Amino acid sequence: MPVPQTNYQNIEPRNSDWLEQSQKASKRSSSSAAAPAGTNPNDPTNFPKNSALVNSFYGIAYTPLGSQLPDCGNNLTEVIEDIQLLSQVTTNIRLYGADCNQSSLVLAAIQATQVNMSVYLGNYPATDDNGAAYTRQKGEIQTALEQYGAGNVVGITVGNEFILDYITEQGQTDPNGSAGQAAAAMLIPWINDTRSMLSSMGLSNISVGNADAGSYFNSEVLAAVDYGMSNVHPWFANQSIDNAAAWTAEFFSSTDVALAQSLPNKPKMFIAKTGWLTGSSSFNANPSDGPSLASVDNLQIFINDFACSATKNGTGYFFFEFSDEPWKNTTYGGVEGYWGLFDANKNLKNITIPTC
């Protein structure tokens, strides 16, 4: 059994970047704009099923293309196509944030397609804007719930790697140290405010949670939520592909589930994002981050080793991610744009999805 690393960095774009990057390089090629062959454009419930797609994933991490400020290039047609595909591999998705109307678009697409899909909406606050991003996205979420109802919404996740972002900016590493406590003092009121919003709407049945890097949960934050979502990336922990699935399961159990079980409220824990990447851009090229390559073959191995075993042992997880994101290739470079099960044109990569 691989030894879990108690503290590793998810080297990913930081929160303020996510909120502010433009989408100049994000558009899919024109071939992706057409709905799958056989789809009735006037009836989104009528779409062909791809025999290569199997509903074997507990959940998928998803962001509609074009959901970053300031450009907001997303649209309902694209999101409907995404939901049609997603419904063939999972019944659960999670969003990271709510900017650019993405909460409403996703709920509208689910209703239009009438697929079986549950959603964890997200509010992605920034660490340095005195709550402006939180308030803006809270309004987006409230509008979506008012317009489309809550029939498909099971949770709202407040914060994504907020503790990690804040304490890193302060030059600290302990999520329960002074910087971690200062971050929690910002985050917990937003969590409680989200509860109050749901209560005022008669939607107290919707859970409220928090997502952070696996080593960076603040105990007071976890004690304030119904669920926690842990980002657990074997790639960034320098694990070989042969050990990746086992390491992910062991790290999550011994680090995150154990912490949650030690708290009075015992929040339910999920793996918020895990997966394996398939390439690297020429800008900041980095096809290897340790013992194993970014490749389609290794993505296949990780799916084979992780997906069905996680389902069997009852682990709720969100595979990262739905499709490659080309805008990240020019903004961040390296491996950031290549985590999808599907490529940037919504074609399934050369993998076989197992039947779990």
C-alpha positions as a Markdown table, in Angstrom:
| # | Residue | x | y | z |
|---|---|---|---|---|
| 1 | Met | 0.0 | 0.0 | 0.0 |
| 2 | Pro | 1.5 | 3.4 | -0.9 |
| 3 | Val | 2.3 | 5.7 | 2.0 |
| 4 | Pro | 0.0 | 8.7 | 1.9 |
| 5 | Gln | 1.6 | 12.1 | 1.7 |
| 6 | Thr | 0.2 | 14.3 | 4.4 |
| 7 | Asn | 0.9 | 17.5 | 2.7 |
| 8 | Tyr | 1.2 | 18.0 | -1.1 |
| 9 | Gln | 0.5 | 21.0 | -3.3 |
| 10 | Asn | -2.1 | 21.0 | -6.1 |
| 11 | Ile | -0.1 | 23.1 | -8.5 |
| 12 | Glu | -3.1 | 24.6 | -10.3 |
| 13 | Pro | -4.3 | 28.0 | -11.4 |
| 14 | Arg | -5.0 | 30.1 | -8.4 |
| 15 | Asn | -8.5 | 31.4 | -7.6 |
| 16 | Ser | -8.1 | 35.0 | -8.7 |
| 17 | Asp | -6.8 | 33.9 | -12.1 |
| 18 | Trp | -9.8 | 31.7 | -12.6 |
| 19 | Leu | -12.1 | 34.6 | -11.9 |
| 20 | Glu | -10.5 | 37.1 | -14.2 |
| 21 | Gln | -9.0 | 35.3 | -17.2 |
| 22 | Ser | -10.4 | 36.1 | -20.6 |
| 23 | Gln | -11.6 | 33.5 | -23.0 |
| 24 | Lys | -9.8 | 34.7 | -26.1 |
| 25 | Ala | -8.4 | 31.2 | -26.8 |
| 26 | Ser | -11.3 | 29.2 | -25.5 |
| 27 | Lys | -13.6 | 28.7 | -28.4 |
| 28 | Arg | -14.1 | 25.2 | -29.7 |
| 29 | Ser | -13.5 | 24.5 | -33.3 |
| 30 | Ser | -16.5 | 24.9 | -35.6 |
| 31 | Ser | -16.9 | 21.1 | -35.9 |
| 32 | Ser | -17.9 | 20.9 | -32.3 |
| 33 | Ala | -20.8 | 23.3 | -32.6 |
| 34 | Ala | -23.1 | 20.8 | -34.3 |
| 35 | Ala | -25.2 | 18.6 | -32.1 |
| 36 | Pro | -24.5 | 14.9 | -32.2 |
| 37 | Ala | -25.8 | 13.3 | -35.5 |
| 38 | Gly | -29.4 | 12.3 | -35.2 |
| 39 | Thr | -30.3 | 14.9 | -32.6 |
| 40 | Asn | -33.6 | 16.8 | -33.1 |
| 41 | Pro | -32.6 | 20.4 | -32.6 |
| 42 | Asn | -36.2 | 21.2 | -31.6 |
| 43 | Asp | -36.3 | 18.5 | -28.9 |
| 44 | Pro | -33.2 | 18.2 | -26.7 |
| 45 | Thr | -34.6 | 15.0 | -25.1 |
| 46 | Asn | -34.1 | 13.3 | -28.5 |
| 47 | Phe | -30.4 | 12.6 | -28.8 |
| 48 | Pro | -28.5 | 9.5 | -29.9 |
| 49 | Lys | -26.7 | 7.4 | -27.3 |
| 50 | Asn | -23.0 | 6.7 | -27.9 |
| 51 | Ser | -22.4 | 3.0 | -27.3 |
| 52 | Ala | -18.8 | 3.8 | -26.2 |
| 53 | Leu | -20.2 | 5.8 | -23.2 |
| 54 | Val | -21.0 | 3.9 | -20.0 |
| 55 | Asn | -22.6 | 5.4 | -16.9 |
| 56 | Ser | -19.8 | 4.2 | -14.6 |
| 57 | Phe | -18.6 | 7.4 | -13.0 |
| 58 | Tyr | -20.1 | 8.6 | -9.7 |
| 59 | Gly | -19.6 | 12.2 | -10.7 |
| 60 | Ile | -17.8 | 14.5 | -13.2 |
| 61 | Ala | -16.3 | 17.9 | -12.5 |
| 62 | Tyr | -17.7 | 20.3 | -15.1 |
| 63 | Thr | -17.4 | 23.9 | -16.1 |
| 64 | Pro | -19.2 | 25.1 | -19.2 |
| 65 | Leu | -16.7 | 26.4 | -21.8 |
| 66 | Gly | -16.7 | 30.2 | -21.6 |
| 67 | Ser | -17.7 | 30.6 | -18.0 |
| 68 | Gln | -14.8 | 32.9 | -16.9 |
| 69 | Leu | -15.0 | 36.6 | -16.5 |
| 70 | Pro | -14.9 | 39.0 | -18.3 |
| 71 | Asp | -15.9 | 37.4 | -21.6 |
| 72 | Cys | -18.6 | 34.9 | -20.6 |
| 73 | Gly | -18.8 | 33.1 | -23.9 |
| 74 | Asn | -20.9 | 30.2 | -22.8 |
| 75 | Asn | -24.4 | 29.5 | -24.2 |
| 76 | Leu | -27.3 | 27.1 | -23.8 |
| 77 | Thr | -26.8 | 25.2 | -27.0 |
| 78 | Glu | -23.3 | 24.1 | -26.0 |
| 79 | Val | -24.4 | 23.3 | -22.4 |
| 80 | Ile | -27.3 | 21.2 | -23.7 |
| 81 | Glu | -24.8 | 19.2 | -25.8 |
| 82 | Asp | -22.5 | 18.8 | -22.8 |
| 83 | Ile | -25.3 | 17.6 | -20.6 |
| 84 | Gln | -26.4 | 15.1 | -23.2 |
| 85 | Leu | -22.9 | 13.6 | -23.2 |
| 86 | Leu | -22.5 | 13.8 | -19.4 |
| 87 | Ser | -25.8 | 12.0 | -18.8 |
| 88 | Gln | -24.3 | 9.0 | -20.6 |
| 89 | Val | -21.4 | 8.6 | -18.2 |
| 90 | Thr | -22.7 | 9.9 | -14.8 |
| 91 | Thr | -25.7 | 11.1 | -12.8 |
| 92 | Asn | -23.8 | 13.7 | -10.8 |
| 93 | Ile | -21.9 | 16.8 | -11.7 |
| 94 | Arg | -20.3 | 19.6 | -9.7 |
| 95 | Leu | -19.6 | 23.2 | -10.7 |
| 96 | Tyr | -16.8 | 25.3 | -9.3 |
| 97 | Gly | -18.4 | 28.7 | -9.5 |
| 98 | Ala | -21.5 | 30.6 | -10.7 |
| 99 | Asp | -20.1 | 33.4 | -12.8 |
| 100 | Cys | -21.4 | 33.9 | -16.4 |
| 101 | Asn | -24.8 | 32.5 | -15.7 |
| 102 | Gln | -23.5 | 28.9 | -15.6 |
| 103 | Ser | -25.8 | 27.8 | -12.8 |
| 104 | Ser | -28.9 | 28.8 | -14.8 |
| 105 | Leu | -27.5 | 27.4 | -18.0 |
| 106 | Val | -26.8 | 24.0 | -16.4 |
| 107 | Leu | -30.2 | 23.7 | -14.7 |
| 108 | Ala | -31.9 | 24.9 | -17.9 |
| 109 | Ala | -30.1 | 22.2 | -19.9 |
| 110 | Ile | -31.0 | 19.5 | -17.5 |
| 111 | Gln | -34.6 | 20.4 | -17.7 |
| 112 | Ala | -34.5 | 20.7 | -21.5 |
| 113 | Thr | -32.9 | 17.3 | -21.9 |
| 114 | Gln | -34.9 | 15.7 | -19.1 |
| 115 | Val | -31.9 | 13.5 | -18.1 |
| 116 | Asn | -31.3 | 12.0 | -14.7 |
| 117 | Met | -28.7 | 14.5 | -13.3 |
| 118 | Ser | -28.0 | 15.9 | -9.9 |
| 119 | Val | -25.9 | 19.0 | -9.5 |
| 120 | Tyr | -23.7 | 20.5 | -6.8 |
| 121 | Leu | -23.7 | 24.2 | -7.6 |
| 122 | Gly | -20.6 | 26.2 | -6.7 |
| 123 | Asn | -19.6 | 29.6 | -5.3 |
| 124 | Tyr | -15.9 | 30.4 | -5.9 |
| 125 | Pro | -15.0 | 33.4 | -3.7 |
| 126 | Ala | -11.8 | 35.3 | -4.0 |
| 127 | Thr | -9.4 | 35.8 | -1.1 |
| 128 | Asp | -8.7 | 39.5 | -1.8 |
| 129 | Asp | -11.9 | 41.3 | -2.8 |
| 130 | Asn | -13.8 | 41.7 | 0.5 |
| 131 | Gly | -16.5 | 39.3 | -0.5 |
| 132 | Ala | -17.4 | 40.8 | -3.9 |
| 133 | Ala | -17.0 | 37.5 | -5.8 |
| 134 | Tyr | -19.0 | 35.6 | -3.2 |
| 135 | Thr | -21.8 | 38.2 | -3.3 |
| 136 | Arg | -21.9 | 38.3 | -7.1 |
| 137 | Gln | -22.1 | 34.5 | -7.4 |
| 138 | Lys | -24.6 | 34.2 | -4.6 |
| 139 | Gly | -26.9 | 36.3 | -6.7 |
| 140 | Glu | -26.4 | 34.1 | -9.7 |
| 141 | Ile | -27.2 | 31.0 | -7.7 |
| 142 | Gln | -30.3 | 32.6 | -6.2 |
| 143 | Thr | -31.5 | 33.6 | -9.6 |
| 144 | Ala | -31.0 | 30.1 | -11.0 |
| 145 | Leu | -32.9 | 28.5 | -8.1 |
| 146 | Glu | -35.8 | 31.0 | -8.5 |
| 147 | Gln | -36.0 | 30.5 | -12.2 |
| 148 | Tyr | -35.4 | 26.7 | -12.5 |
| 149 | Gly | -36.2 | 25.4 | -9.1 |
| 150 | Ala | -34.1 | 23.1 | -7.0 |
| 151 | Gly | -35.3 | 19.7 | -8.2 |
| 152 | Asn | -31.8 | 18.8 | -9.5 |
| 153 | Val | -29.7 | 20.6 | -6.9 |
| 154 | Val | -28.4 | 18.6 | -4.0 |
| 155 | Gly | -25.7 | 21.0 | -2.7 |
| 156 | Ile | -24.0 | 24.3 | -2.9 |
| 157 | Thr | -20.2 | 24.3 | -2.4 |
| 158 | Val | -18.9 | 27.6 | -1.0 |
| 159 | Gly | -15.2 | 28.0 | -1.6 |
| 160 | Asn | -12.8 | 26.1 | -3.7 |
| 161 | Glu | -9.2 | 25.8 | -2.4 |
| 162 | Phe | -9.9 | 29.1 | -0.5 |
| 163 | Ile | -7.8 | 28.0 | 2.6 |
| 164 | Leu | -5.0 | 26.8 | 0.4 |
| 165 | Asp | -5.0 | 30.1 | -1.6 |
| 166 | Tyr | -5.1 | 32.3 | 1.4 |
| 167 | Ile | -2.5 | 30.6 | 3.6 |
| 168 | Thr | -0.2 | 30.3 | 0.6 |
| 169 | Glu | -0.5 | 34.0 | 0.0 |
| 170 | Gln | 0.5 | 34.5 | 3.6 |
| 171 | Gly | 3.5 | 32.3 | 3.3 |
| 172 | Gln | 2.1 | 29.6 | 5.6 |
| 173 | Thr | 1.2 | 25.9 | 5.2 |
| 174 | Asp | -0.9 | 24.9 | 8.3 |
| 175 | Pro | -4.7 | 25.2 | 7.5 |
| 176 | Asn | -5.3 | 25.5 | 11.2 |
| 177 | Gly | -2.6 | 28.1 | 11.8 |
| 178 | Ser | -3.1 | 31.8 | 12.1 |
| 179 | Ala | -3.6 | 32.4 | 8.4 |
| 180 | Gly | -5.9 | 29.4 | 8.2 |
| 181 | Gln | -8.0 | 30.8 | 11.0 |
| 182 | Ala | -8.1 | 34.2 | 9.4 |
| 183 | Ala | -9.3 | 32.5 | 6.1 |
| 184 | Ala | -11.9 | 30.5 | 8.1 |
| 185 | Ala | -13.2 | 33.7 | 9.6 |
| 186 | Met | -14.0 | 35.0 | 6.1 |
| 187 | Leu | -15.3 | 31.7 | 4.7 |
| 188 | Ile | -17.6 | 30.6 | 7.5 |
| 189 | Pro | -19.9 | 33.7 | 7.4 |
| 190 | Trp | -20.4 | 33.1 | 3.7 |
| 191 | Ile | -21.3 | 29.4 | 4.4 |
| 192 | Asn | -23.8 | 30.6 | 7.0 |
| 193 | Asp | -25.1 | 33.3 | 4.7 |
| 194 | Thr | -25.7 | 30.7 | 2.0 |
| 195 | Arg | -27.7 | 28.6 | 4.5 |
| 196 | Ser | -29.7 | 31.7 | 5.3 |
| 197 | Met | -30.5 | 32.3 | 1.7 |
| 198 | Leu | -31.6 | 28.7 | 1.2 |
| 199 | Ser | -33.8 | 28.9 | 4.3 |
| 200 | Ser | -35.4 | 32.1 | 3.2 |
| 201 | Met | -36.3 | 30.3 | -0.1 |
| 202 | Gly | -37.7 | 27.3 | 1.6 |
| 203 | Leu | -34.8 | 25.2 | 0.4 |
| 204 | Ser | -33.1 | 24.2 | 3.7 |
| 205 | Asn | -33.0 | 20.6 | 2.3 |
| 206 | Ile | -30.1 | 21.6 | 0.0 |
| 207 | Ser | -26.8 | 20.8 | 1.6 |
| 208 | Val | -24.0 | 23.4 | 2.0 |
| 209 | Gly | -20.4 | 22.3 | 1.7 |
| 210 | Asn | -16.8 | 23.4 | 1.0 |
| 211 | Ala | -14.0 | 22.2 | -1.3 |
| 212 | Asp | -10.3 | 22.5 | -0.7 |
| 213 | Ala | -7.0 | 20.7 | -1.5 |
| 214 | Gly | -6.8 | 17.5 | 0.4 |
| 215 | Ser | -4.2 | 18.6 | 2.9 |
| 216 | Tyr | -5.7 | 22.0 | 3.5 |
| 217 | Phe | -9.1 | 21.7 | 5.2 |
| 218 | Asn | -9.6 | 23.9 | 8.2 |
| 219 | Ser | -11.3 | 22.1 | 11.0 |
| 220 | Glu | -13.6 | 25.0 | 11.9 |
| 221 | Val | -14.7 | 25.2 | 8.3 |
| 222 | Leu | -15.4 | 21.5 | 8.0 |
| 223 | Ala | -17.3 | 21.7 | 11.3 |
| 224 | Ala | -19.6 | 24.4 | 9.7 |
| 225 | Val | -20.7 | 22.4 | 6.6 |
| 226 | Asp | -22.7 | 19.4 | 5.6 |
| 227 | Tyr | -20.1 | 18.0 | 3.3 |
| 228 | Gly | -16.5 | 18.5 | 2.2 |
| 229 | Met | -15.0 | 18.0 | -1.2 |
| 230 | Ser | -11.3 | 17.1 | -1.3 |
| 231 | Asn | -9.1 | 17.7 | -4.4 |
| 232 | Val | -6.8 | 14.7 | -4.5 |
| 233 | His | -4.5 | 14.6 | -7.5 |
| 234 | Pro | -2.0 | 11.7 | -7.7 |
| 235 | Trp | -0.2 | 13.5 | -10.5 |
| 236 | Phe | 0.7 | 16.5 | -8.4 |
| 237 | Ala | 1.7 | 14.2 | -5.5 |
| 238 | Asn | 4.3 | 12.6 | -7.9 |
| 239 | Gln | 2.7 | 9.2 | -7.8 |
| 240 | Ser | 3.4 | 6.7 | -10.5 |
| 241 | Ile | 0.4 | 5.6 | -12.5 |
| 242 | Asp | 0.7 | 2.1 | -11.0 |
| 243 | Asn | 0.2 | 3.5 | -7.5 |
| 244 | Ala | -2.1 | 6.4 | -8.4 |
| 245 | Ala | -5.5 | 4.9 | -7.7 |
| 246 | Ala | -4.4 | 3.2 | -4.4 |
| 247 | Trp | -2.7 | 6.3 | -3.3 |
| 248 | Thr | -5.8 | 8.4 | -4.0 |
| 249 | Ala | -8.0 | 6.1 | -2.0 |
| 250 | Glu | -5.6 | 5.9 | 0.9 |
| 251 | Phe | -4.8 | 9.6 | 1.1 |
| 252 | Phe | -8.5 | 10.5 | 1.0 |
| 253 | Ser | -9.4 | 8.0 | 3.7 |
| 254 | Ser | -6.5 | 8.7 | 6.1 |
| 255 | Thr | -6.4 | 12.4 | 5.6 |
| 256 | Asp | -9.9 | 13.7 | 4.8 |
| 257 | Val | -12.4 | 11.1 | 5.9 |
| 258 | Ala | -10.5 | 10.7 | 9.2 |
| 259 | Leu | -10.6 | 14.4 | 9.9 |
| 260 | Ala | -14.3 | 14.6 | 9.1 |
| 261 | Gln | -15.1 | 11.7 | 11.4 |
| 262 | Ser | -13.2 | 13.4 | 14.3 |
| 263 | Leu | -15.6 | 16.4 | 14.1 |
| 264 | Pro | -18.9 | 16.6 | 15.9 |
| 265 | Asn | -20.9 | 17.1 | 12.7 |
| 266 | Lys | -19.1 | 14.3 | 10.8 |
| 267 | Pro | -19.6 | 16.0 | 7.4 |
| 268 | Lys | -19.9 | 13.6 | 4.4 |
| 269 | Met | -16.7 | 13.7 | 2.4 |
| 270 | Phe | -16.3 | 13.5 | -1.4 |
| 271 | Ile | -13.3 | 13.5 | -3.6 |
| 272 | Ala | -13.9 | 16.7 | -5.5 |
| 273 | Lys | -11.6 | 16.1 | -8.3 |
| 274 | Thr | -9.2 | 13.4 | -9.3 |
| 275 | Gly | -8.1 | 12.1 | -12.6 |
| 276 | Trp | -5.1 | 11.7 | -15.0 |
| 277 | Leu | -4.0 | 14.1 | -17.7 |
| 278 | Thr | -3.2 | 13.2 | -21.3 |
| 279 | Gly | -0.9 | 15.8 | -22.7 |
| 280 | Ser | 1.0 | 19.1 | -22.4 |
| 281 | Ser | 1.1 | 22.2 | -24.4 |
| 282 | Ser | 4.3 | 23.6 | -26.0 |
| 283 | Phe | 4.0 | 26.6 | -23.6 |
| 284 | Asn | 5.4 | 25.6 | -20.3 |
| 285 | Ala | 5.6 | 22.0 | -21.5 |
| 286 | Asn | 5.6 | 19.5 | -18.8 |
| 287 | Pro | 4.5 | 16.0 | -19.9 |
| 288 | Ser | 5.9 | 14.3 | -16.8 |
| 289 | Asp | 5.6 | 15.4 | -13.2 |
| 290 | Gly | 7.4 | 12.5 | -11.7 |
| 291 | Pro | 7.5 | 8.8 | -12.4 |
| 292 | Ser | 4.7 | 8.6 | -15.0 |
| 293 | Leu | 3.7 | 10.5 | -18.2 |
| 294 | Ala | 0.7 | 12.5 | -19.1 |
| 295 | Ser | -0.9 | 10.1 | -21.7 |
| 296 | Val | -4.1 | 8.6 | -22.8 |
| 297 | Asp | -2.8 | 5.1 | -21.9 |
| 298 | Asn | -2.2 | 6.3 | -18.3 |
| 299 | Leu | -5.6 | 7.9 | -18.2 |
| 300 | Gln | -7.0 | 4.5 | -19.1 |
| 301 | Ile | -5.1 | 2.8 | -16.4 |
| 302 | Phe | -6.3 | 5.3 | -13.8 |
| 303 | Ile | -9.9 | 4.8 | -14.8 |
| 304 | Asn | -9.6 | 1.1 | -14.7 |
| 305 | Asp | -7.9 | 1.1 | -11.3 |
| 306 | Phe | -10.0 | 3.8 | -9.6 |
| 307 | Ala | -13.5 | 4.2 | -11.0 |
| 308 | Cys | -15.1 | 0.9 | -10.3 |
| 309 | Ser | -13.2 | 0.3 | -7.0 |
| 310 | Ala | -14.4 | 3.7 | -5.7 |
| 311 | Thr | -18.0 | 2.9 | -6.7 |
| 312 | Lys | -17.7 | -0.5 | -5.0 |
| 313 | Asn | -16.4 | 0.9 | -1.7 |
| 314 | Gly | -19.0 | 3.7 | -1.7 |
| 315 | Thr | -16.6 | 6.6 | -2.3 |
| 316 | Gly | -18.4 | 9.6 | -3.8 |
| 317 | Tyr | -16.0 | 11.3 | -6.3 |
| 318 | Phe | -16.0 | 13.7 | -9.2 |
| 319 | Phe | -13.7 | 12.7 | -12.0 |
| 320 | Phe | -11.7 | 15.6 | -13.3 |
| 321 | Glu | -12.9 | 16.5 | -15.9 |
| 322 | Phe | -15.5 | 16.5 | -18.6 |
| 323 | Ser | -13.4 | 17.9 | -21.5 |
| 324 | Asp | -10.1 | 19.5 | -22.3 |
| 325 | Glu | -10.0 | 23.3 | -21.9 |
| 326 | Pro | -8.0 | 24.9 | -24.6 |
| 327 | Trp | -8.1 | 28.3 | -23.0 |
| 328 | Lys | -5.8 | 27.0 | -20.3 |
| 329 | Asn | -3.1 | 26.0 | -22.9 |
| 330 | Thr | -2.4 | 29.6 | -23.8 |
| 331 | Thr | -3.1 | 31.1 | -20.3 |
| 332 | Tyr | -1.2 | 28.6 | -18.1 |
| 333 | Gly | 0.4 | 26.1 | -20.5 |
| 334 | Gly | 1.8 | 22.8 | -19.4 |
| 335 | Val | -0.7 | 20.1 | -18.5 |
| 336 | Glu | -3.5 | 22.4 | -17.4 |
| 337 | Gly | -5.7 | 22.0 | -20.5 |
| 338 | Tyr | -5.6 | 18.2 | -20.9 |
| 339 | Trp | -7.6 | 16.6 | -18.1 |
| 340 | Gly | -10.7 | 15.8 | -20.0 |
| 341 | Leu | -12.4 | 12.4 | -20.7 |
| 342 | Phe | -13.4 | 14.1 | -23.9 |
| 343 | Asp | -11.2 | 16.3 | -26.1 |
| 344 | Ala | -11.9 | 20.0 | -26.7 |
| 345 | Asn | -14.3 | 19.1 | -29.5 |
| 346 | Lys | -16.3 | 16.7 | -27.3 |
| 347 | Asn | -14.9 | 13.6 | -28.8 |
| 348 | Leu | -14.3 | 10.8 | -26.3 |
| 349 | Lys | -10.6 | 10.2 | -26.1 |
| 350 | Asn | -9.2 | 6.8 | -27.1 |
| 351 | Ile | -10.3 | 5.1 | -23.9 |
| 352 | Thr | -12.7 | 2.3 | -22.9 |
| 353 | Ile | -15.0 | 3.2 | -20.1 |
| 354 | Pro | -15.4 | 0.1 | -17.9 |
| 355 | Thr | -18.8 | -1.2 | -16.7 |
| 356 | Cys | -19.0 | -0.9 | -13.0 |
